[in-house]
Amino acid sequence: MDGIPAGVLSLFIIDTINILGSYLIFVGLGRGPMVEHERRLVGRRWIGVPLYWMMTSAAAWRAVIDLRSKPFFWNKTPLQPTGKRT
């Protein structure tokens, strides 16, 4: 690897191992207490863990930005009334 310095390459490898290891640990801790029936129900949905983490990260950054720009705004989920109150 002529163009990439050794320090940058080693840091990239360490970061990649940390990210993949954290995904494996997260999935392993989730699947560990499951019975076989639950594992079959989850199936290949565990592949979505990186997407889930990216969405969680995006929501957290959005909350930080909203906290800075609109500190007294409550961004709540709009709910429809289910019936009349008495």
Summary of the structure (lengths in Angstrom):
residues: 86
radius of gyration: 21.1
end to end distance: 73.8
largest distance: 75.8
contacts: 127
relative contact order: 0.05
helix: 70%
strand: 0%
